[in-house]
Amino acid sequence: MMVDGRFQGEGVGTIALQRTLSRVLAERSNVEVIVKFLHWNTDAERLYSKLGFEDTGRREEDEKVFRLKWDLVALPGSR
């Protein structure tokens, strides 16, 4: 998912990702979501961390790998 630079910093990515995750998680009780982003993208890291993703410690070339494990718990940031 990418947000046009004109709209970055306005919460558009957060809302879009929350809605996407809410929809997926409403249909499944046990989910693992993996995301990758360039290591220098602190905005992406902040977004994923805010929504409950955790750093796996893995690196793939220039990308960090984060994971969200869902097992019937509340989605962080969705209240």
Secondary structure, 3 states (H helix, E strand, C coil): CCCCHHHCCCCHHHHHHHHHHHHHHHHCCEEEEEEEEECCCHHHHHHHHHCCCEEEEEEECCEEEEEEEEECCCCCCCC
